[in-house]
Amino acid sequence: MKKIFTYLACLVLCVSFLLTGCGTKLNVPTGDVLSNGGSVVTIGDYVYFANTYVDYSTLSGNDNTEKTTEHNALYRLQTNEFGFTTKNDDGQIENVNKVYSKIAGFDNSNMYILGEYLYFTSPNTHKEDNGDDRFDLTTLYRVRLDGTGLKEIFTTKESHGKFFFASGDEDYVLIYDNSEVTKIKIGKSISSAEVLVSDASDAVFPSEFGDIDAFYYTKDVEDDNLTGNELYRYDIEKRESKSLGYQENPITLVCYTNGMLYFKQDDGTSNAPYYSIKDYNSFGSDKIQWTILGEVDETDAITNFTPINENNAVYEAESKIYLATKTANGALAEYVILVDEDATIELVSGDYVYYTTSSGVYRISYRDKVTQTLAEMENIQQGACDLVVDNDGNAEYIYFYAQLSTNTTDTYYCHRANIHTATLTNPQLRVECISSVLKEDLTGDSEE
C-alpha cells in the first residue's frame, strides 16, 4: 500500500504543474539559505530546483535554449510556513513557477544563492568553430531570484570543471579547468577572471560551503626520469602555494573536508589505498590509511570513497558499502560491511549514510547500523541526490530524480522525500514529485 500511496501523491502533484502558469518575473524571496550545491537550493520558503536530470551526452543542436527547455528548465516551489506544499480546492499544487529556461540538472550541477542572485551551472551551448556541439563543457550563469537578468560568467575550456563558492569578507567562485584554478569575484558586479594556478594536473576544494582558507592541487613532475607528482597547498589569504613534497607514487585527490585532505595513492593495482592528512607542514607525519590492500577482490576496484568525519569513512567495493573506522593508534583504519547489497553512496550527513539501490532511497546510521527507507521507487538516477537540512543541521528533505511508472520518454523528474517520516515506527512515506511533467509521461500516452 505504501507504493500505491506514494505514486498517487506524486500523480496529483504532477498534474497540478501542467495547470500552473509560469510568470516571467517573480517576487524576490527572503530568508536563510539552507543548502548550497547540487541541483537544489532553498531560501526561506522557496525551493529552487532543476526540473529534470539530463544526460549531457544525449544533447544536440539547440537542446539548451529557451524554446527547448520547457520541462528541463530551472524551477522554484514556494512552500508554506511548515515547509509543505499547498494545494487549491481542486487539489492542484500552488505557487510553482519556472525561473529560467536553462538546463540545471546534469552530472555537474552546481546551484548556489548568494545575496539576490542564484548561481548555477548548465551544459555549454557554444559551438566549436567547425559547428560541433560541446555539451561536455560547463557554463556558469547567474540570474536574479525573480528570474531576470541572466548573465554568463564563465565557460570551461576542456572539461566539466570543478566549482567552489566562497562567502566571507568577499564572495567569489573558484573554478578548476584546463590545468588552471581561476578566481572570479561575484556579487553586485562580476570581476574579471584571475588565474591563481596555471599548471595544476588536478585540484580539490573544500566540501563545505562558506569561507575558505586553502585548496589543494597536484602538479605533474617535468622530468622524464620521474613518474610521480607533487602536492601543493594554496593559501588563500597569503595568495601563495606551498609544496608538500614530491610523491614517487602519484596521488589522485579525492576531497577536502573536515579539515582533512583525502587522496588515493597509486600502487600499481586496482585497489590503490586511500589516505588522509591534516598536518599542512609535512606530508605523511599524520597520514591515515583508510583502505587496505586485499580487503576486497582485486578485480573489483574501490569506488566512491566518502568521509563521514575524522574517524569514519565509507566506500563501495564488491557491490557492497564498507565502513572504515580509524583505530586507536590512528594510522590504519578497520573496516566492516555496512550495506550488504548493490548500492550507490549518495552523500553523508550527521550519523547517516544516504544511498540508493534499484528499488529506492535509503539511509543507514553508521553508529547503530539501522536502515531507514526514504522512498520506495524504481528507475532512480543514481549519483544525483541532494539533502536539505535546517539551521540546526537536521535533515529535512532529500531530493532525487526518478522516472514515473508511466514514463514513455525516459525522463527523470525531481522528487523529494520527507526524512522525518522515516524516523517513525510505521512510517507513511511522504514522497512528492515536484516537477513539471510531460503529458505523455503523466498519462502513459505516447502522443502529446
Protein Blocks (a to p, Z undefined) as FASTA:
>chain_A
ZZmmmmmmmmmmmmmmmmpccdfbdcddedddfbgehjbdcehjbccddfbacdfklggh
jllcfklmmmmmccdddddfkopacddfkopaehiacfbdcdfbdckbccddehjbccdd
dddfbdcfkopacfkbccdddddfkopaiacfbdcfkbnbpadddddfbccddddeehia
cdddedjbccddddfbfcbfbdcddfbgcddfbdcdddddddfkbcbdcdddddfklopa
cdebjafbacddfbdcehiacddddehiaklccdddfblkbghjlcccfbdehkacfklc
cehiacfblmbccddeehiacdddddfkomaccdddfbgcddddfbdchjbccdddfkbc
cdddfklopacdfbdcehiaehiaccdddfkopafbdcdddddfkbcnlpacdddddfkl
mmpmbdcdddddfbdcdfklmnopabZZ
